[in-house]
Amino acid sequence: MEEKLKRIIEIIQEYANPEMGEISGDSQLRTDLGIDSLSFFSIIDDLEQEYGVTIEDSQLEKLQSVKDMLELIS
């Protein structure tokens, strides 16, 4: 689980505003990391490719934090 969290954080770092600070499991995507809608969907696409999962539209609203993403793909 720790390795997945590290990998998710690496993916998110590609899109997060670097001025927003360090990323942790508790980081909120939009408010803490400055993730906009386009970046959010790019992250979702990267996660789907990385882990071979399909994230349904109904699940997207629930993805507010890094931890939410980890729980979804675990």
N, C-alpha and C positions, 0 to 999 in steps of 0.2 A: 504494500500500500504506500509506503514511504517513497518508493521509486516512482510510482505513478504520480504522486503529488509533485515530486520534483520535475517530472517531465511536463505535467500540466502547467506548472509555473513557468518553465522554459518557453512553452508555446505562448502563454499569455504575455510574457515579457516582450515578445516580438511586436505586440500590438499596444501595450500599455504606455501611457505617458510616463517617460522616465522621471519627470519632476514629481510624480505622485508618491515616490518612496518605494520601500521594499515590499515585495509580494509575499503574503502568507496564506495559509488555508482560510483564514477568516476575512481576507480582503474582499471587499465588495467590488464587483467588476466595474460598475458605472461610477459610483461615488468615490471609491478609494483609488481606483486605477485609471479613471478617465476613459474607459472603453466605450466607444460610440457604437452605433448599430452596425455599421459596416465592419468594424473590427470584431464585434461580437460574432457575426455570422462567419467571418474568416476563421475565428478560433473554433467555432463549432465544426466547420468543414475540416480543419486540421485534426481535431479530436476524432472525428468519424474515420478519417483516413488512417490515423495512427493506431487506433484501437479496433478497427473493423466493426464499428457499431453504427447504428442508425439512430439519430436523435430525432424523435417525433416533434412536430410543431407544438403539440400539447405540452411537451416537457420544457420547451424553451422558456416559458414564463417563470418556471421554478428555478432557473439558473441565475441566481443573484450573486453568488460568491464562488470563490475558488473551490471551497469545500463541497458546494452543490455539484460542481462539475465532477469532482472526484467520486462522489457518491453515485452519480448517474452512470459512470463508466465502470465502476467496480463491481 
